Amino acid sequence: MINGKTILAVIPARGGSKGLPGKNIRELCGKPLILWTIDKAKKSKYLDTILVTSDSQEIIDIAKHGGAEVPFIRPTELASDYASTYDVVQHALNFYQDNEKKSFEYVVLLEPTSPLREDDDIDQIIECLVNREDEFDGVVSVGEVSEHPSIMKRLNNDSVKPFCNELVMTSRRQDNESAYFPYGVAYISKTSTFTDEKTFYPNRCMAFLINRYQNYEIDDLYDFLCVECVMKNEWGLI
């Protein structure tokens, strides 16, 4: 709770993963991937409820043992490749409202595929939004990327074409306007805005800039190996 307002953290972790099968429970520097997110969430002084939503009993067992709430098994229709993040999070909000008569002023999305969080990142991002709640309804963690959109290409048969014709490609990288990618350290929204606009990118959305070493999301084995190396280098893990 912060300023008398309650906060729900939602950690989505379905069992199916095509890019890296079983990634949410894959051992990363000594513990299952999902536990890195649960453990960082537990360090927050503002989160009232830490929920894991999953369709996998194995993930559920690990999450419960790690200290997260798992009051339901995610419905099959919300565990497919086509289920939206909005539907998954809204389902969690509805569950608490309908079954426990509990509502939250803020909702936080913590993706287990972005485990490179500092201990105080979650609370810092919450504070950023709460301190400027008159100006913004949501905040997203972003990292500056070196692969600038102006140099991206598309393939047209055997031909290489600009991906975005409207972007001018400069000869030097430093001449480009900075570009940012939303990494899953945390997405936070006022719950009412999330429900109304159906997104973690509301019209009034602010940015929280993360460190360069946090610019990773685990979608496949190569991402996983990179994150493992970063943890060993930045945090001295083995």
N, C-alpha and C positions, 0 to 999 in steps of 0.2 A: 504494500500500500504506500502511496505517496500523496501527500496533501489530502488525506482522507479518501482517496480514490483507489479502487481495487484493480488489480492487473492479473490477467490470465496469460500464461505462456503456453503456446501450443508447439509441440515438437512432432512433426509428421514423419512417420517411419513405416512405410508399407513393406511387406515382405518381398514383393516382386521388384527386381531390378535387372534390366537387360544389359546395361553398360558394364556393371560389375555385380554379378549375382551374390546375394547375401551381404552386400556392402555394409548395411547398418549394424551388423553384428560381427563384421570382420575385425580381427584383432589389429589394433593400431597402437604401436608403442606401449603394449602391455594391457590394453583393455579394449572392449568392443567399441567401435566407432560411436555409437549412439551415446555411450556413457560420457564421452568428452563434453557433449552438449548438456546432458543432464547435470553433470558435476559443475559446470560453469553457471548454469541456471540456479543451482542451489546456493551459490555464493552471493546471489543478488539479495539485497535487503529490501527490495520493493516488490518482487513477485509474490503474489498471494497463493497462486496455484500453478504447479508445473505439470502439465498434461502431456502424455504421449498418446497419440492416436495411431493405431496400427491394426492390421488384419492378421498379423503373425503372432502365434502364441509364444514362439521363442523370443521374439522382440519384446513382447509384453512381459514375459517373465524377467528378462534382463532389466527392463525399465522399472518394474516394481521393486526389484532387488536394489536398484540404484537410487530409489527414493522418489520416483515420479508417480503421479496418480495415473492409473489406467482404469477408469470406471466402466469402460465399454470396449467391445471389439468393433473396429471400424467396419461398416457395412461393405459388402463386396462391391457394390456399384461405386463406392468412393475410394476403392483401392486399385482401380484400373489405370491404364496409361492415359486415359482420357478425362479422368476426374480432375477438376480444377482445385487449386489451392483455396480459392474462396469457398467452394462447397465443403471442403474438408474442415476448414476453420469454423465456418458458420454452423456446421453440424455439431461441433464441440460446444460452441456458445449456446446453441439451442438445447443441447443435452443438459447443461447446468441450469438453464432457465426452466426447462420443463420438469426435470427430475429432482432438482435440489433447490429450486426457487432462488437461484443465485445468479446475479448479473455482475458484469465487470465494466468499469469505465474505459479501460484500455485493454487491447489484445496485442500480444507479442508473438511473432512467428520466429522460431529458432530452427533453422535447417540443420540436421545432423551432418549433412555433407559439407558444412563449413565449420570445422572444429577448431580453427585457429583463432580463438577468442582470448583476449586479455581478461584477467579476472574481473575487472571493473567495466568492461565494455558495455554489458547489458544495462547496468545502472546509469552509465554516462549517457547512453542513447535515450533511455527513459527520461532522464533529467533534461536533455536537450529539447524534447518535445513538450514536456510538462511546463518548463520555464517559458516556452513560447507558444503555449496553446491558443493564445488569442490570434496568432498569425498562421499557425500550421495545425493540420489535423493528422499528419502522419510523418514518419521519418524512416529513411532507408539507409542502410550502410552501403557505402560505395567506395571503390578503389580506383585510382587512376591507372589506366592501361597504356601499355606501350604500343600495342597493335592498333594503330589509329584507323578509324573507319575509312579514311580517305584512301588508304592503300589496299583495302580489302577488294577482292576480285570475285566475279562470278564466271562460271564456265558456260559458254554457249556452243554446244557441240565440242569442237576442238579449239575454239577461240577463247582467249582470256579477255574479259571485259571488266570495266569498273563496276563494283557492286553498287555504288551510289554515284550516279553521274553528276549530281548536284554538288558533290564535295570536290574541292580543288586539291589535288595532290601536290604537296610541296616537295622540294628536293631534300630538305633537311627536316628530320623528325622534330627538332626543337622549334621549328616554325609553325607547327600545327597547334591549333587550339586544344587544350587538354580535353581528353575524353575519359568517361568514367563508366564502370560496370557495376551493377548492383550485386554484391556478394552477400551470402546469406548469414552474415554475423547476426543481424537482427533487422526485422521489419516491425514497426510499431505503428498502431493506429488507434485513434479514438474508436471505441466499439460502435458507436452510433454512426460514425462516418463510414466505417468498414461495411456495415450492413447496408447503408444507403447507396454507397458508390461501388460496392462489390469488388474492392481492390485494395491492396496495400500501397497503391500509388494514387492517393486522392489528389484532387485538384490543388490542394494546398499541402504540398509534400516537400519536406526539407531533407537535406543530405547530412550524413555523418561520415566523415572521411576516415577510413581505416588505414593501417600501415601496409606498406608494400608486401611484406611477407604474408599478409593475410589474404592476398588476392588469389585464392584457390577455392574451387568447389570440386568435390569428388564425384565424378560421373563415370570414370572408368579406372582401370588398373594404373594407368600412367599418372592420373591425378592423385591416386592413393599413394603411389610411391613418392611423388613430389612432396605431398603433405607430410609423409613420414620423415623424409629428409629434412624438411623445414623444422619439424618438431625437435628433431635431434640436434639441429644446428642452433635454433633460437632458444630452446628450453632445456638443452642439455640432456635430453632423454635418450635412452638406449633401447 
